[in-house]
Amino acid sequence: MNNPIILVQAASRSWSGAPDWCMNEVNGRPVVALTVERALEVFPDADIRIIAPAFDEGGRLENIPSMFPDKTVNIFYGFNDSPLDRMIAALNGQPNETLVIRVDGFHFGWLPKHGAHMLNVAKQNNFDCMKLPDDYPIQLTSDIYRLGALKKASAMLVKSNNSGPYKVHPKFFMTFNQEEFNCAHYTDSPPVSDDYLKKCREIAKSIYTTSRTEVTDKKIIGGDQFSLHYQLGLEYISSQMDILDIACGWGYGSRMLAEKASTVTAADIDDETILTATKSDFPTNINFQIADVTDMFFENESFDAVTSFETVEHVDPAPYFKEMHRVLRPGGLLILSTPQNSLGHIPVNSQHLREFSIEEITALASKYFTVQKIIGIKQGRVIFPDDPKGQNTFMVCKKPE
């Protein structure tokens, strides 16, 4: 298929409500333009359709087609909280057997040759959906969908009480319902060279502009993973606990913890972030502090639990786990999350020193703790019971008594 339909999902703001990095610029062009450019390198005659939420109509995305005047690049707007329905609407008039490539606008490093191979394999095997392994570097991925399967998934989700996350990531609804959909993982992809990972990482230096996740009142809950980390963590928190929320950022998650815990010490290494947080109206049982996660000033055995979300990938893990162990009381809990990556030795995210496979992070934590629970967050807020593989690892660790 030399001229496939390629759906590029893009938006000006992320699921947490903060500005989306796909609109950050590289050499004067938004990242989504790089993603389109990557597609045209392998598919010069592709029908590229940028699919964006309705709230972006009339915004900066309008400029993208003019950057490719000799190519077929168009934009469809609609369905703020449902990329699934957005895809279906953008394919209006196509036969149900149509296979498309879908790629996130932020995935500037995606590998169109993988997409081409998956497209051919899906056609030969009548697959409804095909994707790379769940722990593959997210910035390098694309997916294959059959239009008829998208329509079937949408109809099934009307009857679901938990449709939001799957409308954001329909591939996982399909793979979770194998009796209804014919799906497969693309496991025989050519190896990715370290040089290519380094190239992507270099590009990312001008894209990843903040290491802190902001949550605003414009968040769309179906895709907001940041809040999910705290919601999962709250299951292990009781009203008698003293909690350390390390790398707390502006304190959104600390506020959630304070509704249940006795006290919350909200700490971050960035003094400006803490200053901003302290100017806001927070519950009286939250105490903001400036602290380095690898060298904290807190006394030994000060806390009943530590929450540490999206932190360990930024630092040396050896002193990190040592400090977590030191400040916890015997029997205390370390509740953490971190990106899961089978090629994490060179993470594309330029702000991360290292990303970890599930085996690597488990081995590091086990030097100091008993690992009690591992959840693989597939993407967004999608979790499969008893399946630790995903794009993100949520882990509960207990300090020996």
N, C-alpha and C positions, 0 to 999 in steps of 0.2 A: 504494500500500500504506500505509494509515493506521495499521495495527496490526502492524507487522513484529516478528519476533523480533530483538532486539538483544543480542548477546553482549558483555559488558563484562569484559575480562580484567584481573584484579587479584591482587595478592599483597602480603604484608607485607614480603617481602625481594626484592631484585633478583637478577638472574642472577649478579652478582659476590658475592652473599651478604650484602651490606650492606642496611640498611633501605631499602625501596622508597619513593620519594617520593609514590606514589599514596596512602599512608596519612598523609602530612603533613596538617595541618589548616589550613583557611581559615575563619575565623569559627566555629570550634568543630566543623567537620565535615571529614572526610577528603576529599581531592581526588577520590577515586572517586565520592563523592556529588555533586560538581559535574558530573562527567561524565554521571552518570545524569540529573541535572537538565536538562542540555543536551539530552539525548535526548527528554525529556518535553515540552520546549518545542515541538518539531516533531511528535513522535509521542506525544500524550497517552495513547493507548490501547495503546502498545507492550507487548509481552511481553519484559521485560528480565530477562536471566539473567546474573548475575555468576558468572563461571567462575574458580575459584581453585584453587591447588594443595592437595593433601591436607593438607600440614603446617599450613594456616591454619584448618582446621576447629576451631570453638570459640573463635576469636580475635575481633579487633575487627570483622572484616567482618560478623559476625553482626548487628551493629547497623544495617546499611545498609537492609534492607527496612522496618524500623520508621520510618525517616525519610520514607517515602513510603507512608503507610497506605492511601491510596485507589487505589494503582497496583499493577500486577502486576510486582513485583520479587522475584526469588528468587535463591538461591545454590546453585551446584553445586561440589562439591569433588572433586578427583582428579588423578592423573597429574602429579606434581611437575615433571617435566622435559619434558612434552609437551603444550603448549597445543593441538596438533592433535588428539590423542586426547581431550583434555578437551572440546574443542568438539563432537566427534562424540558423546561420551557425554552431554553436556548437551542434545543434540538428539534423544535416544532417543525413538522413537515418531513422529517427523516423517517425511514422505515424502522420498525422495531428491531430488526436484525443489525442495525448500524452499530459498529464498534468504534469507540472513541478513546483517545488518550486524554487523561485529565492530569494536570500538573498544577501545583500551588504556585502562585505568582512569585512567592518568595524563594522558590527552589531554583535559584540561578545556576546551581551546579548540576542540575538534573542531567541524566544521560539519555538523550534521545535514541541512541542505538539500542538501549535496553527497551525503550518504548516500542521501537520498530519490531524487535524480536518478540516481545510479549504480544503485540498486536497480531503477528502471524501465528503464534502458538494458540492464541485465543480463537482465532478464526478456524484453525485446523481442528481444534478440540471442542468447538462450540461452547467455550467458556462464557459465563455471564460476567465474570470479574477476574482480573489477574493483578497481582501486586507483588512487590518485593518483600522479603522477610520483615517481620514486625520490628526487629532491632537493627535494620539497615539504616545508615545515616540519612536522616529525613530530608536533608537539603539536596540529596541526589536522586530522589524517588519520583516516580510517576505511576499512574494506575491505568488499567484498562476496564472499560465498562461497556456492556451491551444496553442499548436504549430500552429494550423491552424489559430487561431485568430492573433497571432503574424505576420504571413505571410500576412494576410489580412490588418492589420494595416500598415505594411511596404509598401504594394502596394498603399494604400490610401494616405500615406504621400508623395509619389512621386509627387503627384499633389498639395501639400500644399505649401504655401509661408512661413509657420512658422513650419517647420517640426523638426528643431533642438531640441527644448525642449522636444518634444514628442518622439523623437528617444532615448533620455536619459531616459525618464520616460513614457514608452508606456501605463502603466496602466491608466494614466490620459487621454490619447487619447481615450482609450476604454470607460472609465466611462463617458467622455464628449459626446461620440457618442453612447448613449444607444440604439438608433434605429438600430445600426449596430452590437453591441456586447452585450452579455448577461453577465452582471457584477453584483457584490454584495460586500457589506462591511461585514466583520466579526464582528458583534456587540455583540455576546453572548459569548465572550471569558471569561475564568475564571479570576477572579481578580488577579492582581499582588501584591504580598506582599511587604510591606515596607522593609522587610529584604532582599528580592531579589534586590530591587532597590538600597539599601545600598551596597550590595555585588558588583553589577555592578559599582557603583560609586567608590568603593575602587579600583577595577581593573583599572578604567579609569584614576586614578591618575598618572599612569606611561605611559599613552597613549596620553592624551591631553597635548602636550608639549608647545603650544603657545596659547595665547588668542587673537592674532592678525592675521587676514586673509591677506595673501600675494597674490598679483596678479602679474603674470609674463607674458612675451610675449609668453609663451607656453599654455596659457589658451585656453580652448575650450568653446566658447561662449554659446553653447547650454545648458550647465549646470552651468554656472558661476553666482551664485546668488548674490555674493558680488557686482558686477557691476550693477546688476539689481536694488538693493536698491537705488543706486545713480541715475540711469536712471529714476526711478519712482519719486524720489525726485526732480529732475531737472524740472519736469513739474510745480512745485510750486515756482520756483526761477525766479526772474526778474533781469534785469541789474542794477537796482537801489539798490539792497539789500546788506546789510552787513551780512555775514553768519558766524556762528560758527559751525565748523565741529569738534565735541567733540569725543574723542577716535578715532582720525584720523589715528592712526598707521603710516605707512610709507608715507601716503599722496596720495595714488592712487586716492581715491575718492575726495580728496580736489582739485586735479588737474582738475577733471571733473567739479566740482562746479565753479572753477575759470574761466572757459571758458564762463560762463554765468553771474555770480554775479559781483557786484562792488568790494567787498573785501571778502576774506575768512580768518578767523582766524582758523588755524588748530591746535588743542590742544590735547595732550595726557598726561597721568600721568607718562609714562615711559620716563625718561630723555635720555636713550640710543636710544630709538626709535626716539625721536625728533632730537637728534644729528645726527643720520643717515640720517633722512629726510632733514635736513638743508644742508647737503653736496651734495645733488642732485640738478639738474637744474630745478627749479620751476618757474612758472610765478611770476612776480613782485607783483601781487595783493594778494599773499598768505603770511601770517605771521604766523610762527610756534611759539607755546607757550607750556610750561609745565603747566598742570592744572589738578586738581582732580574734576571729574564731580559732586561730592557731596559737594564740598566746593571750588568754583571757586573764583578767585580774580577779575574777570571782574566786572565793575560797573553795577548798576541796569540799565535795559532797554538799553543795549548796541547793541542788534542785532535784525535784522528783521526776521531771521529764524535760527533755530538750527537743524542741522542734527546729529542724534545720532543712529548709526546702530550697533546692536548687543552689547549693552552696559548695559542696565538696569538690565539684568539678572546677571551681575557681582557685583552689588552693592545693598545697601539698597534703595528700591524704594522711600521711603518717602523723604529723603533729595534730591534725584535725581530729582524728579518732582518739588520740591520746588525751587531748583536752576534753573531748566529750565524756570520756570515761572518768576523768579526774573530777569534773564538776557535778557529776551525778551521784546521788546517794545510792547505797547498795539496793539492788532491786529496781533502780530507776530506769526510765525508758529513753532511748534515743529514737526519735521518729524523723526520718529523713526522706527526701526525694532527690533524684538526680537523673539527668538524661541517660538513657540506655543506648549503647552504641557498640555494635560488633566491630567497628573500625575506629574506635575511640582513641587510638594512639596518636592520631592527628585529627582532632575535632575541627570541623569546618567553622564552628562558632569561635571566632578569634578571641573572645573573652574567656574561654575555657582552657585551662591548662591540659586537662585530660578528661575524657569521657569513658565510661566503664561498661563492659558487658555485664550481664547478670552474674556470671561466675567471678569476675574481677571484683565487683563491689562487695559481693558476699564474702570473699576471701579476706578483704581488707577489714570489714566490720567484725569478722569472726575472731580476729586477733585480740579483741577487747570485750566482745559482747556475744551473747547468745542470740542468734537471729530467730525471732519468733514469727515474723510474718513478712512475706514478700508479695507485692502486687505489681503486675505489669500493666501499666496504663497504656493501652494500645495507641491512642492518640486522643487529644481533647479530654473527654470524660468517659471514654469507653474502656470498660474492664471486663475481661472474661474470667469467671471463677476458676481458681486453681491453675491459671496460666500466667507464669511470671514474665513471659516475653512481651515486649512492647517498645515504645519510643521513650518511655519514662519508667523509672523504678521507684516504687514507694516501699519503704522498709521500716519495720519496727524491731528494734534491738533492745535487749535487756542486759543491764549490768549485773553480774553475779552478786548474790547476797553474801 
